[in-house]
Amino acid sequence: MSHFDTDKGIVWAPMNPLLESFYNHLAAHQSVLGNSRFYEDLIEIYETLEHDLKEENHESVATE
């Protein structure tokens, strides 16, 4: 599983393919934006989406 490092820790590649382009954008711009509050906010949004999509997937599997 791919990842990249930030000052706040490791950002892992998404399990959900819907977030692949978001992850690739974060990884590509880490060297330029890496120390900004804006970039940290984007990572928080990305990680929240990944978590929410995992939960949504688990809930939909459980109800089938």
Secondary structure in CASP SS format (residue, H / E / C, confidence):
PFRMAT SS
TARGET T0000
AUTHOR 0000-0000-0000
METHOD secondary structure of the structure
MODEL  1
M C 1.00
S C 1.00
H E 1.00
F E 1.00
D E 1.00
T E 1.00
D C 1.00
K C 1.00
G E 1.00
I E 1.00
V E 1.00
W E 1.00
A C 1.00
P C 1.00
M C 1.00
N C 1.00
P H 1.00
L H 1.00
L H 1.00
E H 1.00
S H 1.00
F H 1.00
Y H 1.00
N H 1.00
H H 1.00
L H 1.00
A H 1.00
A H 1.00
H C 1.00
Q H 1.00
S H 1.00
V H 1.00
L H 1.00
G C 1.00
N C 1.00
S C 1.00
R H 1.00
F H 1.00
Y H 1.00
E H 1.00
D H 1.00
L H 1.00
I H 1.00
E H 1.00
I H 1.00
Y H 1.00
E H 1.00
T H 1.00
L H 1.00
E H 1.00
H H 1.00
D H 1.00
L H 1.00
K H 1.00
E H 1.00
E H 1.00
N H 1.00
H H 1.00
E H 1.00
S H 1.00
V H 1.00
A H 1.00
T C 1.00
E C 1.00
END
